[in-house]
Amino acid sequence: MNIITVIMLAILIGTSGCARKTSEELYSDGVKLLQEGKSGGAITLFKNALEKNQNYLDARYQLAGAYLAEKKYELAEKEFLKVKLLNPYHSGINLDLAKLYNTLGKPDLAIHHAEKYLQDKAGSSDAMEVIGIAYRTKMMPRKAEAIFLSALKMEPGKLTVKLELVDLYAEMGKEENAVPLLEEIVRVSPENTRARQLLAGTELRLGKKVQAPR
């Protein structure tokens, strides 16, 4: 038996196995693969589940997540929008879209969906972080700074927002503002190698500025 025959036989066996399973079983197997980091296989199972039931909302939502894991962003967008169409009140779908549009470099759409999410989840630091990133993409650093600071008021210990602010301050030439943030991160999470390196580099650069002749 040659290799091509073996491959074809394996495909036929796999297809037959999928055909015998219910959409719920295919969904469950897909979620398991996705949790194991096997997003490619998960995509196949979610698509098979949807072939049996086009309105299987959870399968479509997980399919979008699997496409994200594979960096197939346009396909993820397509599935997220289908989920939103099927259930406009789906919890978190606007935040998912907002994050995706930031990844796609579409900050206005990111802001739109994040603000929609905030209408139902007022005080969400996650949504505020997304909006801050979008304004940073739009080259509006002062607006981004204000949004990030608001997000930290909502959730003072949010590490990702602090790191966004650190990067923003570096871009704005306000590295001295980044030092207390980095010191706090290192104090709370001493194992955070990136924060330790950023703090050391920032302090070194600030020290050189102080020592530089005027």
C-alpha positions, -999 to +999 in steps of 0.1 A: +000+000+000+016+033-011+016+065+009-011+082-012-034+053-006-027+054+031-035+092+032-067+088+012-078+060+035-071+081+066-092+109+051-121+086+043-120+072+078-119+106+094-147+119+072-168+088+080-162+094+117-173+130+115-204+120+095-215+097+124-211+123+151-237+148+161-230+186+158-227+187+196-201+159+196-181+177+169-183+209+188-171+193+220-142+177+201-134+210+185-133+228+218-109+202+232-085+206+202-086+243+205-077+241+242-048+219+232-036+245+208-046+225+177-066+253+161-063+239+126-080+206+135-106+226+156-116+246+125-124+214+106-146+201+134-164+234+140-171+236+102-184+201+102-207+209+132-220+239+112-227+218+082-251+199+103-266+230+119-259+264+103-274+282+133-252+265+159-242+297+176-215+284+199-198+264+171-197+296+150-183+316+179-156+290+186-148+288+148-141+326+149-118+320+179-100+292+160-095+315+130-080+341+153-055+315+167-045+308+131-042+345+124-069+343+097-083+376+108-107+383+079-123+349+083-126+355+121-143+388+114-168+371+090-178+345+117-180+371+145-203+392+124-225+362+117-227+355+154-237+391+160-263+388+133-278+357+148-277+371+183-271+409+186-271+405+224-244+378+225-223+385+255-189+399+246-192+399+208-187+437+205-155+434+226-143+406+204-149+426+173-133+457+188-101+438+196-101+422+162-104+456+145-074+469+164-055+439+151-066+448+116-056+484+120-092+497+119-093+519+150-126+537+142-144+503+140-126+492+172-138+523+191-174+519+177-177+483+190-159+489+223-183+518+230-212+495+221-199+470+246-196+497+273-233+504+269-240+470+284-209+466+305-202+501+319-169+503+337-152+476+317-114+482+318-110+458+289-131+479+266-113+511+278-080+495+270-092+486+235-103+522+230-069+535+242-051+513+218-073+525+190-066+562+198-029+553+199-032+538+164-050+570+153-019+590+165-038+607+193-015+601+222-030+625+247-065+609+242-050+574+245-032+584+277-065+597+292-083+565+283-056+543+297-056+563+329-094+559+331-090+521+326-065+520+355-090+538+378-115+511+370-089+483+375-058+496+392-038+464+389-044+458+352-009+448+339-017+451+302-029+487+305+002+497+325+024+482+298+004+501+271+010+533+290+047+525+294+050+521+256+029+553+250+051+574+273+082+562+255+066+574+222+057+607+238+091+613+252+077+611+288+097+582+300+099+596+335+062+589+337+068+553+329+092+547+358+066+545+386+044+522+365+074+499+358+085+499+395+050+489+405+048+461+380+082+448+392+072+450+428+040+431+423+053+407+396+091+404+401+091+375+376+080+399+348+112+399+328+100+424+302+091+450+329+125+446+346+143+451+313+122+481+304+127+496+339+165+492+336+166+506+301+144+536+310+164+544+341+196+542+321+183+566+294+170+590+320+203+589+338+221+598+307+198+627+301+205+641+336+242+637+331+243+652+296+259+687+294+234+716+290 
